[in-house]
Structure formats: C-alpha cells, structure tokens
Amino acid sequence: MPGSPQWPHHESVVISSGARTGLPVIIAVHSSVLGPAGGGCRIWRYPRWQDGLEDALRLSAAMTAKFAAAGLACGGGKTVVALPEAYDLTPDRKHDLLSDIGDAVEALDGRYATAPDVGTSAEDMVVIGERTGHVFCKPAEHGGSGGSSPATADGTLAALRAVGARLGGGTADGTDGTGGTGPLRGLRLAVVGLGNVGSRLADLLSEAGAELLLSDIDPGKRKIADRLGAAWTEPHEALTAEVDIVVPAALGGVLTEQIVPQLRCRAVVGPANNQLALPQVADSLQARGIVWVPDYIASAGGVIHAVTLELDKRTEDEARQRVRGIEHTVAGLLQDADSRGVTVAAVTEELVRARLATGDRG
C-alpha cells in the first residue's frame, strides 16, 4: 500500500455489489483494537474498481492512526465506492447507491460506522441512516453532529498554529490570531485545494493574519482568493511556490520523491489524506529541512468533534476544546522529534503503535 503508515494488516475487507446499482461497495476494516471501526464514505471516480480498493486500504489504515493518536475509542475503517469514470450519478442513482451503502454497513453488525467524506455529505448520511444506525455526522436536526468539514478545518488551523510558532511567525502566546500576535501572522501559506475544508481553512488563515496563495483545479474557486485579497495560481505551481508552509487540502499522493527537491517551503501541514506517495518521502522531507506533520494528525479535528459529541455525549464546547488541543499535540511531537533527531512521522508512528499494542487510548 504505497503511502500508508505500516500498521498491522486489515481485519477484514468486504466488497459487495449494490442490490440497486450493481456498483461495488468496498468497506475496509483495519482495526478494532481500540473500539469499533469508523471512517468516512468516499464516492469517487476511478479508472478501475481495484484503484478504489487500494484507496480504501490506505485510508482505513490512516483512520486507525488518526483515532489512536487522538486517544479516541475507535478503530480505523473506510467505505469507498469506485464509480466508473463515465458513470452518470443522477440524484435517483445516488439515492439508490446510498441505500446500497447503508445495507453494506448494516451487514457488519456494528463493527463499523460510516460518516461523510469526499463525494458525500451530512445529508447523505440521513439516507444511509435509513438502512443502518451505524452512521456519524448526520445534520444536527437529525440527531447528529453535522458535517465534519468545519471541525477538520479548525483542527488543521490548530496544527498550523503549532508549526507557525516553530517557524517564528508572530508569537505563540495562545491568542486567537486576530490581534496581531498569533503564530501565523506574517507567514506565507499556499493552500492547495478549496473544497469544504480548504475554503473554510483559507478564511481562518486570513483572519489569523497569514499571507495566502490559493489554488484549486476549479477556476471558479478563484472568487475565494478575490474575496480574501489572496494571490491565485495553479495547483502544481502552488505546491512548489516559495512560501513558509504548503497546505495540501485536496486529494492525496501529492508528496512524491520527485516533487520534494522542487519544494521551496519550510513546512507542509494540511488536511488532505495520504499526502505521502511513499512512507520514505517523510525522510526525504526531513533531509531538506522541511517539517511535515502527518495528515492523520492535522486532519483529526472532524473525527474528534464527532466522537466527542456522538459517542462520548459531551458538549459542543468540550468538543471544540478537544479539537483545539491538536495544537498542543503537534507542539509536543515537534519538540520530541527535534530532541531525538527524527521525523515527526516517526515519533507519531511510535505513539500509535504503542497504543495499538496495549489497547491504551492515551
């Protein structure tokens, strides 16, 4: 599995043909050591359904790491539906597909619960929830915690604050970044991808006083740059732009051995999953003096928020506080990595392995 952290093997992989659509619904359960598995439902176009399977394996392993590093009582899983590239997903077909997904989740009898991801929304979870109770992040009016994008962006901001303090932007005094002393003020950041998470993150970074370079494959997203007074460029140019921090916020695999020598940043921190094309790219980044915070740490805000509200039954304020705690987590990882002369990825993987080995959530 290129780019995946090298955790233990998957517990189960179930591929079922949807009764209504005939499309392959892939559910990968990576681990239940810390609790029942959870992970998003991704509907995406792939050249082959096997590519969707590979994505499910990578993403579910990353979810195990995300939950373990965050100290949550969940294991890692993922749902992926591999749409043929020419498939016309009409509203009626999508409703049928979501029902097929609900049946597949229900068949696992509580070993796995799903939530929104690329290609699905909080509203889609309502449809899935008609077939199974094992679903997260339905809209609040339907008893859920809502979409995960806002909390994911908030958690990424927390990770970026810790790295900004490390790079010397502003001052790390715990302010919210709007009063001129936050750790991101004056730093230049390139946000690559302006979907639900990336666009909210761009707003938060602008409020925090960062200088922004924005990009997306959709030229219509340029209006976000115009609204924020940010610079605009193409995604491949944003990735190698001369900035302090590159923020991958679209799909994964962007950090390759070929692209590392072209990077002109001091750090890479973002919410996109599976950013490394190969695990050893983390070492290549360190050799160039580029800080990389594992994506399963930077993007954990969404799952932390959902689990705190829906599983732990805590308040919204408590959920937000836990999400903000990512800043402290990243600061500790950076300090530990510095003192030992290793990558942040190595320190984080040790933490995750230890928690999986003992069943300890931290």
N, C-alpha and C positions, 0 to 999 in steps of 0.2 A: 504494500500500500504506500505509494510514494507520498511523502509529505506528512504521514501520520506519525504521531508520537508512538514509540514502540512499547505499547502496553500489552497485557495478556490478550490472548486470542478471544474472538467473539463467542458468546454463549450460544447464540442462535441467529440464523438468518432465514427469514420466511419470505418467499416470493409467491404471491397469489395472483391469479388472473381475475380481474374485477368482473363480477357477475353481470353488471350492467354495461360496462365499457369494453371489457376484454383487455384493458391495459394492465401491465404488470405493476403491482403494488409491492414494493420492497420494504420490509421492516427488519432492520439490523439491531439486535440487542447485544451490546458489547459487554456490559457488566451489570450485575445486580448485587455486588458485594456490599455496597453502602445503602441499598434500598432499591425499590422498583425502578426500572429504567424510564427515562424521559428524554424527549428530544423533538425537534421540530419536524414538520411535514413539508417537504420540498417538492414542488411540481415544476419541472424544468424540461427543456428540450435537449435531447442528447442524440448524437449520431447513431448510437446503439444502446439497447437497454442495459447491456453489460457495463457501459460507462456510468449509468445511474447506480448500478450495484456497487461499483468502485467508490463512487461518491458517498453512498450510504455507509460503507465500511469505514471510510476515513472520518466522516462527520460523526458517527456514533462513538468512535474511539475518542475523538476530541471532546464529545459531551461527557464521557466518563471523567476525563481530565478536568473539565470545567466544573463539574459538580464536586469532585474530590478536592480540588484546590480551593473552592469556595466554602468547603466544610458543610455541604448540604447532604441530606439523607436520600440521595437519588443515585442511580446508575445511569450509564450512557446508552442512548438508543437513537434511532433516526428512521424516518419514513421518507422514501424517495419514490416518486412516480416518474418514470422515464417516458416523456412524451416523444413520439416520432417528430422529427423536425417539421414535417409538413402537416401535422395533425391540427385540425381546426377545433380548438377548445371553446365551443359555444357555451353560453350560460347554462343551457339544459344539460349539455355533456359534462360541464364542470360539476353541476349538482349531482349527477349520477356518479361521477368519479369520487366526489367527497363521501357519498354514501358507501361506495366500494371501500374506501379507506377506513371508514368507520367500522365496517364489517371485519376488515383485516385486523384492526386494533382490538376489537372486542374478542376475536378468536384467541388472543393471547391471554385472556382471563386475568387482566390486571398486572401482568408482568411488564407492561409498557404503556405509557401515556404520551399523547402527542400534543403539539402546540404549533403556532404559526411559524413559517419560515419563508424562504424565497418562493413566491408563487402562491402563497396562501395568506389569509388574514384572520383577524379575530372573528369576523363574521362567518368565515368558512368553518371555524371551529363549532359554531352553532349547528351547522348541518351535520358535521361529523358526530357531534354530540347527540344527534337524534338516533344514532346507531350504537353508541357506546358512551359510558360515563367516564372513560379514561381519556380525558381531554383537558388541556390547560388553556388559559388565556382567552376564554370567551369574553365578549363585552361585559362590562360591569352590570348592565341591566339584565343580563342572562346569568348572573351569579359568578362571573369570572373576574380575572384581574385585568382584562383588556389586552390590547396588543403589547408585545414586548419591546417594540422599537424605541419608545421614549426612555425606558429604563436602560436599554442597551446603550443608547447614546449617552445617558448620564454616567453610566459606568465607564464608558470609554473616556469621557471627559476626566473622570477621577484618575484613571491610569495616566492620561496625558499630563495632568497636573503634577503627578509624582515625577514623571520624566522631565517635564519643564523645569522643575526645581533642580533636578540633577544637571540640566544643561545651563542653568543660571539665568533663566528668564524671570523677570520680576523678583518677588521674594516669596518663599514658601512659609507664609505666616497663617495659613488656614483661611484667608479671606475668600470670598466667592469670585474673585477675579474681576469684579466690575469697578473697583475703587482705585485702580491704578497700581496695585501691589501684588496681584495674583501672579503665580509662577509661569503663566503662559503669555503675559503681556509683553509685547515686543518681539516675540518669536514668530518665525515664518513657517507656516504649515501648509502642506499640499494635501487636500482631501480628494481621494480618487474614488469617485462613486457617490452619487447624490440621491440614493433611494430614501426609504423611510428613515433609516438610521443616519445615513450620511448627511441628509439635508438638515435634520434636527441638530446633528453634531456641528455642522457649519454655523448654525445660528448660535449655539452655545459658545463656540470658539470665538466668534465675532464679539459676543458680549464679554468674553474674558480678555479681550484686547489683543488677540492674535492677529497677525497679518496673514491673509488667506490667499491661496491659489487653489481654485476649484476646477474639477473636471468630471465629465460623465460621457458615456457613449451616446446619450440622448442630447442633442444640441439644444433641445427645448429647456433643459435644466440651466442653461446659461442665465435665465432670468433670476435664479437664486444668487448668482455671482453679482448681477447688476443690482439687486436689492441690497446686498450686503457691502457693496463697494469693493468686491474682491476681484482679483485677476482671474482670467479664464484661459484654459489651454486644453489640449487633447490628453486623454488618459496616459498614453505612453510617454508623453512629454512631462506630465505631472510627476510620474513615478521617478524620473531621473532629474527633476528640477533641483536647482540649488536652493535648498530650504533647510530649516533646522529639523523638522520632523515630517516624514511622509506618513499619511494616514490612509491605509487601504480600507475602503468601505464598500467594496463591491464583491465579486466572486473571488475565489481563492487561487492559489498557484502562481501568484504574481512575482514571488521572490525566487528566482532561479539562480543557478551558478553563473549563468551568462549575464544576468542583469546586475548582480552585486558589484562588479567592477565599474559599472556605469552610474551607480548611485552617488549623489552629491549631497546627502543629508547626514545628520548626526544621529538620528534615531528613526525607527519605524515602529509605530504603535497604531493599531486600528482594529475595528470590529469585524472585518472580513474573516471568515473561517478558512482554515487550511492555507495560510499565506505562503508557507514554505513548499516549494515544489519537491524538495527532498530534505530530510531532517538535518543533513550535514550543512545545509545553507546557513544554519544558525552559527556554525563555527566560522564560515566564510565572512559573515557579517561582523563577528567579533574581531576577526583578523584585520578588518578595515577600520575598527574602532567605532562601529555603528551599533548602538543599543537596539535590541529587538525584544519587545515584551510579547510573550506568546499570546496568540489571538484568543485562546481559551481563557486567559485571564482578563484581557482588555474587553472582551465581549460578554462577560459573565453577568452584567447588570440585569439583563432581561430575565434570565432564569432565577437569579437571586430574588428579584422582585416578585416573580410569580410564585415561587416556592414559599417565600415568607408569608404571602397573603393566603394562598390557596391550600398549602399543605400544613404550614405551621400556625395558620389562623392568627397572625399578628396584624398590627395596624399598618396603615399606609406610611405613617411617619417612621415606624420601625423598619419597614421595607426600604424606604429611601435612605435611612441611616446605614443599613447594611450595604446598599449599592455604593454609597459614598466611601465606605470602608475599603473599596478597591484601591483607593489612593494609598492608604496605609499599607496594604498588602504589597503593592508594587514597590513602594519605597523600601520595604523590608527585603524584598527579593533583590533589588538593585544593590543594596548595601551588602547582602550576603554574597552575591556574585562578585562584587568588587573585592571583598576581603579574601575570597578564595581564588580569584583569578580565573573564574569560569564564566560561562554564559548564563544569562537569566533563565534560558530554556533548561539548562542542566539542573539548576537549583530547583526550578519548578517541577521538573520530572521526578526528582528525588522526593519532593514533598508528596506528590501524587502517588508514587509507588509505595511510600511508607504508609499512607492512609489506606490504600487498597490492600496492602499486606496484612494490616492489623484490623481493618474494618473500622478504623477510627476516623470520624469526620472532623477532627481538629478541635 
